[in-house]
Amino acid sequence: MKVLEKNGQVIEGNFDNKEVKEAFWHTSAHVLAQAVKRLYPDTKCAIGPAIDNGFYYDFDFSFPFTEENLAAIEKEMKKIVKQSLPLEVFEVKKEEALSYMKERQEDYKVEMIEELPEDETITFYKQGDYEEFCAGPHVSNTCVIKAIKLLSTAGAYWRGDEKNKMLTRIYGTAFEKKSELEDYLKALEEAKLRDHNKIGRDLGYFMTSDVIGQGLPLLMPKGARLFQILSRFVEDEERKRGYVLTKTPYMAKSDLYKISGHWDHYKDGMFVMGDEEKDEEVYALRPMTCPFQYTVYNNGLKSYRDLPIRYGETSTLFRNESSGEMHGLIRVRQFTLSEGHIICMPSQLEKEFRGCLDLAMFMLKSLGLDGDVSYRFSKWDPVNKEKYIDDPEEWAYAEGEMKRILDHIGLNYTEGIGEAAFYGPKLDIQIKNVHGKEDTLITIQIDMFLAERFDMSYIDEKGEKVRLYI
């Protein structure tokens, strides 16, 4: 299969190659957009990336979207594929790209282009009567997309922000051969039968209610009993490994989150109670327990003889997830997890990291979830510093330490730029769900910022005060 890169170079590859597959599905998304614009010219296009098992595209339709529209679009896509349209790539200056998109009233494209640097050269891909500003790459001709299926639609806020307009997201997949599509659709139907969201409800483990709210599952008697058994098992195992239990409040004043940095970097993901402009005190439900456990640590002077201290808590947490992201018990607005924070000296860091990894894998093996595990070393994005505590030297040191430890362990991992927590790099332990999508089940983080923010320290052998690593 030939893939056209933005520099005009054509490379050869097969569908098994990850980059080729992404180019194939990204081109399929362009075919989807081209079909929509042919059938419904007034529709505004937003974004259309390749995803794990296909692609999606977000549209702003001027009418209520129906299943009949979906069928018509799929039919038009197949016509486009049969036309064997070659893809061409060309570059224009930002001003020309803006003028082009404004003329076509593509408001979402205009917004994205306006955010680019003034001297940016912008790449466009053209296939027949459709042109799309895009970084690519794409397959060189639509004819290679032999089998297409539009799978579903969903609502999606523009840029994932609930303050923005709700768009219509169309999901699809495509393959080189019809037989491959048929096999995928069959596997998809089988996966639906094994989805925990169906099985859990059918067995009476959990339920949801529109009256209570989306992302707020209710554990029924069997589910609550299972929850109790798992909680006891986890807490007993943690105790064997030297963890000490804490129980901290479900909420706190904004003062605590301002110290930790959550107020500046994570407030949109929190449930805030009160108005900063009018109320003397504003509270928020906790999205994680780290600021609380660090406060526990600061209750009294600590010596090097006390370290490491391993705090553990079966924590009920609250996160303001967008409605389009929630599914079953995987993404919810209230959930409970086993959360631990280890306070240690630099010389103890690798041993404690290994201990965390060993505990994580013990739990996955105990539950039969260790069969398809992958690891991602999640790093910060120095280009997008607003998302993170801005201290490049500390980030370089923390990421260097984590890389050294991971390489010393001999772990096979990928790197994810921009996937770090706002306060530090992390190892994400990934598990594939029944639909083949990776979910992050466990994270192990190195936090070198919050210890300083909370003025956490210990007295070393020389009687001197030393800053902490977490």
N, C-alpha and C positions, 0 to 999 in steps of 0.2 A: 504494500500500500504506500502511495506517495503522500508525503506530508509537506505542505507549503509553510515555511517559516516567514516571519515578518521582514527578514532581510532579503526575501525573494528566493532563498535557497530551497531546493526540494530534496528531501531526504527519504530514503526507503526504510520501511519497517513493517512488522506484522501486527495483527490485532492483539496478540498476547503481550506486546510491549506496552507498559503503563502510559508512556507519553503519547504513543500512537493512538491508543484507546481513548485518551482524553481529547486528542485532536478530532477523532472520529465523532465522539459525542458532542463536542463543542460545535462542530459543523452541523450536526443534527439539530442543535438548538437554533442555529442560524436558519436552517430550513424551516423550522417551526415558526420563527419570526417572519420569514418571507411569506409563508402560507397565510399567516394572520393578516399581514399587511395587504395581501392580494384580496382576501375575502372581506376584511373590515378595515379599510384605509384610514379611518379616523382613530384607530387604536394607537395608543402611545406605548412604545417599547421601553422596558427598563433594563434588566440584566438577564443573561442566559448562560450560565456556566455549565460545564460538565461536572457531574457528581459521581459518587461511588459506583452506581449501577445504571448510569444513563445521563440525563440532563434535565434541566428545567428552564423555563423562561417566565419572567414576571411581566404582566401586561396591565395597562389601564384601559379597560373596555368602557365604551360609552353606553353600554346596555347590559342588562342582567344576563350573565353567561349561563348556558345550559349544556346538557349532554349532547344535544343535537349540534351545537356549535363545535363541540370537541370532535365529533365524528366527521363533520365537514372539514375541519382543519387537517385531521389525519389524512383524509382523502386527497386534499390539496398538496400535502407534503409528498405523498407518493407520486403525484404528477410531476412535482419539481425534481424528484430523484430521477425519474424516467427521462427528463429533459437533458440529463448528463451535463449539468452546468459546470464549467471550469471555474475555479476560484482564482481570483487575481488579487494581488496585494499592492497597495500604493500608499504613499505618505503625503500628508498635507500639514501646513502650519496651523497652530491653534486657532488663529483668527478665521482662517478659511473653514476649519472644521466647525467652529461655532456658528458661522454664517449658514453653513449647509444644514445643520441640525435645527437652527431657529426657523429657517425657511420651511422645514418640514414639520415644525411644531412638535419636535421630539423633546419635550421638556426635561425628561429624566436624563437623556443623553447630554443636553445642554448643561445641566447641573454638574454632571461628572466632568465634562470638558473644562468648565469654568474653574474647577478646583486644581487643574493641572498647571505647572509652571508656565510662565509666559513664553519661554523659548522652546517649549516642548514640541517635538515633531510627532504627529499623531498618525497611527497606522489604521488604514481602512482595509477591509476585505470585501470583495464584490463577487456576487454570484448571480448572473443574469440581471434582473431588474432590481436586485436588492443589494444595498451597501450598508455596512455596519462598521462603526469605529470599534476596534478590537485589537488586543495585543497578539492574538493568535496563540499557537499555530492552528492550522486547519488542514484537513485532507484536501487534495488538489482538485477533486471533482466529486460532485454530489452522487454520481452513479454508483460509487462503492457502497452506499448506504442501502443495502438490499432489503432490509426488513425493519419497519418502524412500527412502534406502538405507543400511543399516548395513553398513559396509565391512570392519571387522576388529576384533580384540581384542588387547590386549597387557597385560603386567604393568606396574604403575606404583606406586612407593612413595608413600605418603601424604606430600605436600609435597616429593617428590623426595628424601627422606632415607632412605638404606638402613637406618637404624636403626628406621624405622617399618614398619608392616605393608604387605605387598604387596597392592594393590588390583587389580581388574579394570577396565581402561580400554576402553570401547567407542567406536569411531570411527564417524562417519556423515556423510552429507551430505544436502542437501535442496534442491529447486528449486521454482519457481513452476509449471513445466510439465514434463510427463513427457518431452518431447522434449529439454529441456535436461539432464535427468538422464541420458538415453540418450547424448547427446553427451559428457557428462562421463565416464561410465563407459567409453566407447570410447577417449577420450583417455587415461584412466587405464591401460587395458590397453596402449596404444601406448607410454606412458611407461615402463611396466615393462620393455618390450623394450629401451628405450634407457637404462635405469638403469645407471650405471657399476658398480654392485655385481654385476649380471648379466654385462655385457659384459666387465668386467675379469677375472672368473673364467673365462668362456667362452674368452677369448683367451689365458689362461694368464699374466696379468700379476701376479695376486696370489691368495692363498688364505688361509684361516683354519683353525685346528685347535682343537677343544675341549680337547685335552691341553695346548696352549700357553696358551690363555685368550682370552676375549672382548675385542675391541678391540685385539688384537695381531696385525695382519696380517703375513703373510710375503710379501715380494716374490720372485717366481720369476725365472728368468734374463731373460726379456724385460722384466719390470717393473723389475728391478734395472738393466738397461741403460738404459732410459728415464729412470730416476731419475738415473743418472750423467750422461746427456746434459743433462738439465734443470738439474742442480746446476752443471755447468760453464758452461752458458749464462748462468745467473743470476749466478754469481760473476764471470764475465768482464765482464758488463754493469755490475755494481756497481763493479768496479775502474775501468772507463772513467769512471764518475761520481764518482770520488774516495773510494770506500769502501776501508777497510783491513781486512784479514781478522783475525779472532780465532778461536781454538779453545779453548773453556773446558770445565771438568769437567761430567760428567753429573749430579753430585750435590754437595752441600755440607752443612756442619754447620748446625744450626738457627740458630746465631749469625747467619749471613748473612741468613737469611730474617726474623729478628727485626728486624734493622736496616732491611730494605726494607719491612717491614710485611706480607709474605706470611704470616708465621706467625700474625698476628692476624686477617687478613682472608681468607686463601685456604687455610689448612691443610687443610680438609676436602677440597679438590680436589687434594691432593698425596699422593704415596706416601711415607710416613714410615717410616724404619727405626730402630727403637729405642724405648725407653720413657723418657719424660722423668722419671718418678718414680724410676727405678732406674739408668739408664745415665748415665755421666759425659758422653758425647757422643752426640747423636742426629743422624742424617743424614736427608736427603730428596732424592729425585730432583727435578731442576729442572723447574718448569712453564714457565719462560721464562728468557732469558739476561740480562735487564737488570741484576740485581745483580752478575753476573759481569763484564759489560763496564764497569760503573761502577767496579768494583774495579781493572780494568785502567787506566782513566783516572787513578785516584788514584795510580798508580805514577810519581811524579815531578811536580814543579811544572810548571804549564802557563801560558803567556802568551796574551794576546789574539791574538798573531800565529799561534798554533797552531790557532786556532778558525776555522771549525768542524772538528771531528773526526768523521768518519763511520765508525763501527764496523759491520762486517757479519759475519754468521756463518750458515752453513747448519746450523741447530740441531735436534738431536733432543731432543724435549721429552716430558714424561710428565705426564698429568693423570688423576686418578681419576674418570673419567666414570661416571655411573650406567649400569647395564646397559640400561635402557630407552631411553637417548638415543643409543646407538651404531648406526652404519649405514655399511657399506662402508668407504671411506677418508675419509668426511666427518667423522664423530665417532668417534675412536678413543682409546685410552689411551696409545699411543706414536705419535708422528708427527714428521715433519721439515718445517721451513719455513725460508724465508729471513727472518732477523730482523736488523734494523738499529737502532742507537741513535745519534742525532746529538747531539753536545755542542756547543752554540752560545750566542752572546750574544743578548740580547733583540733587538738590531737586526738579527740574522740570521734570526730565527724565521720570518718570512713567506717569505723566499727558500727556506729549507730545507724548509718545509712544501710549497711549490709543487714543489720538486724531488722530494720523496717521492711526491706525487700523480702527477707526470709519469712517474716510474719505475714506479709501480703500473699506470698505464694503458698504458704501453709493454709491460709483461709480459702484461697481459690481451689486448691487441691481437695480440701475437706468437703467443698460443695460441688466438686466435679466440674469446675469451670476453668481448669488449667489446660484444656486441650488445644485451644486456639488463641494463645496470648501473644501480643506484640508489644513493643516498647517504643515510646516516643520521648526523646529528650527535647523538652519544650523551652525555647529560649526567647528572650525579649527581642523586640524589633527596634533598633536604634534610630530608624527613620521615623517611627511613630512614637515619639517619647511621651506624648500626652497620656498614653495608656499606662505608663509605668512611673515608678519613683525614678527620677532622673539623676542617676549617678553612674556614668559609664564605667568608671574604674571599679566600683563595687560589683557591677554586673559582670564585667570581664573576669574578676576574681571568682565570683560565685559560680559562673558558668565553667570556668577553668577547673575549679574544684570538683564540680559534678562530672565533667568529662573525664577527669583523671580517675575518679572513683568508678565510673561506669566501664571505662576501658580496663581498669585493674580487675574488675569483676569478670570482664570478658563478655559483657552483655551485648547482644546484637540489637541495635536500636537505629531508628531514623531520627532526624532532627526536624523540629517544627518551629520556624521563625515566626514570632508574634503570638505564640501559644502559651507563653509563660504567665504565671500569676503576676499581678502588678508589683509584687514585692520580692519576687525571686524566681529562679528557674525551677523546673520540676521534671520528674520522670513520670510520664503518664503510662499506666498499665492498661492496655486496650484489649477489649474482647469483642468479637464479632457477634452481632445478634442474629436472629433467624433470617433476617432480610439481607444479611451480608454487610451491614453497615457497622463500622467500628464505634463502640461506646467506651468512654473512659470510666472504668470502674474504680480505680485506685490511683492516687497520686502521692508521690514522695517529693517533698519540696525542701530546698535549702534557702532559708530566709536570713539574709544578712542585713536587713534594714530595720525590721520592727524591734529588734533587741535595742538598737540605738534610740529609736523613737520612744520606747518605753523605759529608757535609761536602765536597762538590765545589765547586771554585772555580777562578778564574783570576786572573792579575795583569793589570790594565788598563793603559792608556797612562800613567796617573799613578803607577803602581807600587803601586796599592792592590788588596787582595784583594776579589773580587766573587763573589757567589753565581751559580750557573749555572741555565740553563733547558735542558731536554732535549726 
